[in-house]
Amino acid sequence: MASEFSPLARLLLGNLADAPASVRQRMLATIPTTMLSLAFYSFTLLVICATTAYIARTAWAWGWLIFSMAMIAWRFLCPVIARRRGQPEPLVEIMVSAGLSIISFGFGSTMSILSGDIALMTISLSGSMGILAGLATRWAALPRPAIASMVLTTAPPALTLMLVGGAYMAAALVILCVMVSIATFTKHNQENLLAAITAEELHRRMAQTDHLTGLANRAQVIEQIALNCEDLPARQGEGGRRFAVLYIDLDGFKAVNDTHGHAAGDEILQRVADCLRQVIGPDEMVARIGGDEFVVLLRDADGLTARAVADEIIAAISREHRIADGRALRVGCSVGISLAPLQGREPETLLARADAALYEVKSQGKGRTGLWRTLGEA
């Protein structure tokens, strides 16, 4: 996992860097990145900066306004450019631009306090509180950059108020207390959200996993076949994605169950699952969809590739399997194949045709491979 992210990305992601990809994606999806939410934030920031520049009429105020406009433009352009290039949401670039904008707000608040103008002080400190509230909600999934931004927003004006002294020191303490409270809430909110999403993902995986073998179950393989069907070319003969569905049924498994008991049968199923994982590899899907029936989804595979893989599967499974008590048991298998889009564009159709091919080859003997509607050529 460590090699998946740069050091900066891992620093920003915190505990999300080590979370499962599905959990991480759902957590990051809670960060509002729509143009509407960005427009509200940008409008508010520009109103604060423009009002400050109009009242102060100083170089630092105009510089703050110009810099804020540049950061907003950067923030708007980052996702637009990424989408045009077909790249994912540039989260790091977005956070960097947001961080620089936050730093500039801390600078603007400090200068507003040093100006001694009550109106400017009120505007800047009100804006700081608004930023704290926004960070606690918008960036709750990433507490590290959120809390760092809170510190950068409130620490400079708070320290400035302390240096001014007098009653302003009490105001500084209030600001810091509010910041610490909101930061603590943000951290706890992230932990609760992460725990809830992790639990949901665990339940979802359990609902899509065969508990005996750890393979995908029927629901998950149908879902994956459906996703691959969506990428098929619109017309037959066009270039594009293609894939194969292999339907596998064990030969001699009932005899193992009847002779050696269901515990031995369960161990054989686990050994078969291990064989399938080794043959297919981590990039393809293997599922157990019932008793002694398995399905393999081969992406970007034609008939020749599917037959070759099926032969490897038969060779790997058709050998002695030693179970826990030391007994060596033997089973075999037969394989039926259907191809997409040539022989179907729907998950149930492809499974049914692979099953029909399997039924036909099993009627001819054991340890065979058959492609739907070309069985006579097998």
C-alpha positions in Angstrom: 0.0 0.0 0.0 2.9 2.3 0.8 3.9 2.5 -2.9 0.5 3.5 -4.1 0.8 7.1 -2.9 3.5 9.7 -2.8 4.8 10.8 0.6 2.7 14.1 0.3 -0.4 12.2 -0.6 0.0 9.8 2.3 0.6 12.7 4.7 -2.7 14.4 3.5 -4.7 11.2 3.5 -3.6 10.0 6.9 -5.4 6.8 7.9 -7.3 6.7 4.6 -4.1 5.8 2.8 -4.2 2.4 4.4 -8.0 1.9 4.1 -9.4 -0.4 1.4 -9.8 1.4 -1.9 -13.6 1.2 -1.8 -13.7 2.7 1.6 -11.3 5.5 0.7 -13.3 6.3 -2.4 -16.5 6.6 -0.5 -14.8 8.8 2.2 -13.4 11.1 -0.4 -16.7 11.3 -2.2 -18.1 13.0 1.0 -16.0 16.1 0.2 -18.2 18.4 -1.8 -16.3 19.3 -5.0 -19.3 20.5 -7.1 -19.0 23.8 -8.9 -22.0 25.1 -6.9 -20.4 24.5 -3.6 -17.1 26.0 -4.8 -19.0 29.0 -6.2 -20.6 29.8 -2.8 -17.2 29.6 -1.1 -15.5 31.7 -3.8 -18.2 34.3 -3.8 -18.0 34.7 0.0 -14.2 34.9 -0.1 -14.2 37.5 -2.8 -16.8 39.6 -1.0 -14.6 39.6 2.1 -11.4 40.4 0.2 -13.0 43.1 -2.0 -14.7 44.8 1.0 -11.4 44.8 2.9 -9.6 46.3 -0.1 -12.3 48.9 -0.6 -12.2 50.0 3.1 -8.4 49.7 3.7 -7.3 51.0 0.3 -3.8 49.6 0.9 -1.3 47.5 -1.1 -1.7 44.5 1.2 -5.5 44.5 0.8 -5.3 44.7 -2.9 -2.6 42.0 -3.0 -4.8 39.8 -0.9 -7.7 40.2 -3.3 -5.6 39.5 -6.4 -4.0 36.4 -4.8 -7.4 35.1 -3.7 -8.7 35.5 -7.2 -5.7 33.6 -8.6 -6.3 30.7 -6.1 -10.0 30.5 -7.0 -9.1 30.4 -10.7 -6.6 27.6 -10.0 -9.2 25.7 -8.0 -11.8 26.0 -10.8 -9.3 25.0 -13.5 -7.7 22.0 -11.9 -10.7 19.6 -12.2 -11.6 21.0 -15.6 -8.2 20.3 -17.0 -8.1 16.8 -15.4 -11.4 15.9 -16.9 -10.3 17.0 -20.4 -7.2 14.8 -20.0 -9.2 11.9 -18.8 -7.5 12.0 -15.4 -9.1 11.5 -11.9 -10.0 14.4 -9.6 -6.7 16.2 -8.8 -7.3 16.0 -5.0 -3.7 17.0 -4.1 -3.7 20.1 -6.3 -7.1 21.1 -5.0 -5.9 20.8 -1.4 -2.7 22.8 -2.2 -4.7 25.6 -3.8 -7.1 25.6 -0.8 -4.2 25.6 1.6 -2.6 28.6 0.0 -5.9 30.4 0.0 -6.2 29.6 3.7 -2.7 30.9 4.4 -3.6 34.1 2.6 -6.8 34.5 4.7 -4.7 34.2 7.9 -2.5 37.0 6.5 -5.5 39.1 5.6 -7.0 38.7 9.1 -3.7 39.6 10.7 -3.3 42.7 8.7 -6.9 43.7 9.3 -6.3 43.5 13.1 -3.1 45.5 12.9 -5.0 48.2 11.0 -7.0 48.9 14.1 -10.2 49.3 12.0 -13.1 47.7 13.8 -15.0 47.0 10.6 -12.0 45.2 9.1 -11.4 43.2 12.3 -15.1 42.2 12.4 -15.1 41.1 8.8 -11.9 39.1 9.0 -12.7 37.3 12.3 -16.3 36.5 11.1 -14.8 35.1 8.0 -12.4 33.0 10.0 -15.2 31.4 12.0 -17.1 30.7 8.7 -14.0 29.0 7.4 -13.7 26.8 10.5 -17.3 25.7 10.1 -16.8 25.0 6.4 -13.7 23.0 7.0 -15.4 20.9 9.7 -18.1 19.9 7.2 -16.5 20.0 3.8 -13.2 18.4 4.7 -14.2 16.1 7.5 -13.0 13.0 5.6 -9.4 14.4 5.7 -8.8 15.8 9.2 -5.1 16.4 8.7 -5.4 19.1 6.0 -8.7 20.3 7.6 -7.1 20.9 11.0 -3.9 22.3 9.5 -6.1 24.8 7.6 -7.9 25.7 10.8 -4.6 26.4 12.5 -3.4 28.5 9.6 -6.6 30.5 9.6 -6.9 31.2 13.3 -3.4 31.2 14.7 -2.0 34.3 12.9 -4.9 36.6 14.0 -5.0 35.1 17.5 -1.3 35.7 18.0 -1.7 39.2 16.7 -4.5 39.8 19.2 -2.3 38.6 22.0 0.5 40.9 20.9 -2.0 43.8 20.9 -2.7 42.9 24.5 -5.5 44.0 26.9 -8.9 42.7 26.3 -7.8 41.5 22.9 -6.0 38.6 24.6 -9.3 37.3 25.9 -10.6 37.4 22.3 -7.6 35.5 21.1 -8.1 32.8 23.7 -11.8 32.5 22.7 -10.8 32.1 19.0 -8.2 29.4 19.9 -10.7 27.5 22.1 -13.3 27.5 19.3 -10.6 26.3 16.9 -9.6 23.4 19.2 -13.2 22.4 19.8 -14.0 22.4 16.1 -10.8 20.5 15.2 -11.6 17.9 17.8 -15.1 17.5 16.4 -13.7 17.1 12.9 -11.3 14.4 14.0 -14.0 12.4 15.9 -16.5 13.0 13.0 -13.9 11.4 10.6 -13.3 8.5 12.8 -17.0 7.8 13.2 -17.6 8.2 9.4 -14.7 5.9 8.6 -15.9 3.2 11.0 -19.4 3.4 9.6 -18.3 3.2 5.9 -15.8 0.4 6.8 -18.6 -1.6 8.4 -20.9 -1.1 5.4 -18.2 -2.2 3.0 -17.5 -5.3 5.1 -21.1 -6.2 5.1 -21.3 -5.6 1.4 -18.2 -7.9 0.8 -19.7 -10.6 3.0 -22.9 -10.4 1.0 -20.9 -10.9 -2.2 -18.4 -13.5 -0.9 -18.7 -17.3 -0.7 -17.8 -18.0 3.0 -16.3 -21.4 2.4 -13.8 -20.6 -0.3 -13.5 -16.8 0.0 -14.3 -16.5 -3.7 -16.9 -14.1 -5.1 -20.4 -15.5 -5.1 -23.1 -15.5 -7.8 -24.3 -11.9 -7.0 -20.9 -10.4 -7.3 -19.9 -12.2 -10.5 -23.2 -11.2 -12.2 -22.5 -7.6 -11.1 -19.0 -7.8 -12.7 -20.2 -9.4 -15.9 -22.9 -6.7 -16.1 -20.2 -4.0 -15.7 -18.1 -5.6 -18.5 -21.2 -5.8 -20.7 -21.6 -2.0 -20.5 -18.2 -1.7 -22.2 -19.0 -3.9 -25.1 -19.0 -2.4 -28.6 -22.4 -1.2 -29.8 -22.4 -3.4 -32.9 -21.0 -6.8 -33.8 -17.6 -6.6 -35.5 -16.6 -3.3 -34.0 -13.5 -3.0 -32.0 -13.7 -2.7 -28.3 -13.9 -4.8 -25.1 -14.6 -8.5 -25.2 -14.6 -11.2 -22.6 -15.3 -14.8 -21.9 -17.3 -16.6 -19.2 -16.1 -20.0 -18.1 -18.6 -22.3 -16.3 -16.8 -25.0 -14.3 -18.4 -28.1 -12.8 -16.4 -30.7 -10.8 -16.3 -34.3 -11.9 -16.4 -36.9 -9.1 -17.2 -34.5 -6.3 -20.4 -36.3 -5.3 -18.4 -39.5 -4.8 -16.0 -37.6 -2.5 -18.9 -36.3 -0.4 -20.6 -39.7 -0.2 -17.5 -41.7 0.6 -15.4 -39.3 2.8 -18.1 -37.0 4.2 -19.0 -33.3 3.8 -16.0 -32.1 5.7 -13.7 -33.7 3.2 -15.8 -32.3 0.4 -15.5 -28.8 1.9 -11.7 -29.1 1.9 -11.7 -30.2 -1.7 -13.8 -27.1 -2.6 -11.2 -25.0 -0.9 -8.3 -26.7 -2.7 -10.1 -26.2 -6.0 -10.6 -22.5 -5.2 -6.8 -22.2 -4.6 -6.1 -23.9 -7.9 -8.4 -21.5 -9.7 -6.7 -18.5 -8.1 -3.3 -19.7 -9.1 -4.3 -20.4 -12.7 -6.4 -17.2 -13.2 -4.3 -14.8 -11.3 -5.3 -11.7 -9.2 -6.6 -9.6 -12.2 -9.5 -11.9 -13.2 -12.6 -12.9 -11.2 -13.3 -16.3 -9.9 -16.6 -17.2 -8.2 -18.3 -20.1 -6.6 -22.0 -19.9 -7.6 -23.3 -23.2 -6.1 -22.3 -26.6 -4.7 -19.4 -27.6 -6.9 -19.9 -25.0 -9.7 -17.5 -22.2 -10.3 -17.4 -19.3 -12.8 -14.4 -17.5 -14.2 -14.6 -14.1 -15.9 -11.8 -13.6 -18.4 -11.5 -10.0 -19.6 -10.2 -9.2 -23.1 -10.3 -12.9 -24.0 -11.2 -14.6 -27.3 -12.2 -18.2 -27.9 -8.6 -19.4 -28.2 -7.5 -17.7 -25.0 -10.6 -19.0 -23.1 -10.0 -22.6 -24.3 -6.3 -22.4 -23.3 -7.2 -21.2 -19.8 -9.9 -23.9 -19.5 -7.3 -26.5 -20.3 -5.0 -25.1 -17.6 -7.9 -25.2 -15.2 -8.7 -28.9 -16.0 -5.0 -29.8 -15.6 -4.7 -28.0 -12.3 -7.8 -29.4 -10.7 -7.5 -33.0 -12.1 -4.9 -34.2 -9.6 -4.7 -35.5 -6.1 -5.6 -33.1 -3.4 -4.2 -33.9 0.1 -6.7 -32.9 2.9 -6.0 -32.1 6.5 -6.2 -35.7 7.8 -3.6 -36.8 5.2 -5.9 -38.5 2.7 -5.2 -37.8 -1.0 -8.5 -37.3 -2.9 -8.9 -36.8 -6.6 -11.5 -34.9 -8.6 -11.7 -33.5 -12.1 -13.7 -30.9 -13.9 -15.4 -29.9 -17.2 -15.7 -26.4 -18.6 -18.3 -24.6 -20.7 -17.5 -21.3 -22.4 -19.5 -18.4 -23.7 -18.0 -15.3 -25.4 -19.2 -11.7 -25.3 -20.4 -9.9 -27.3 -20.4 -12.8 -29.9 -22.7 -15.1 -27.9 -24.5 -12.7 -25.6 -24.6 -9.2 -24.1 -26.4 -9.9 -20.8 -25.0 -11.6 -17.7 -27.8 -14.2 -17.4 -27.6 -15.0 -21.1 -23.8 -15.5 -21.0 -24.1 -17.7 -17.9 -26.9 -19.7 -19.3 -25.0 -20.4 -22.6 -21.8 -21.3 -20.8 -23.9 -23.7 -18.6 -25.5 -25.1 -21.7 -22.0 -25.7 -23.2 -20.9 -27.4 -20.0 -24.0 -29.6 -20.0 -23.2 -30.7 -23.5 -19.6 -31.5 -22.9 -20.4 -33.5 -19.7 -22.7 -35.6 -21.7 -19.8 -36.5 -24.0 -17.4 -37.4 -21.1 -15.4 -35.9 -18.3 -12.5 -33.4 -18.3 -13.6 -31.7 -21.5 -14.0 -28.1 -22.7 -16.8 -26.8 -24.9 -17.6 -23.5 -26.5 -21.3 -22.7 -26.9 -22.6 -23.6 -30.4 -19.2 -24.9 -31.5 -19.2 -28.1 -29.6 -19.0 -30.2 -32.6 -15.6 -28.6 -33.4 -14.3 -29.2 -29.8 
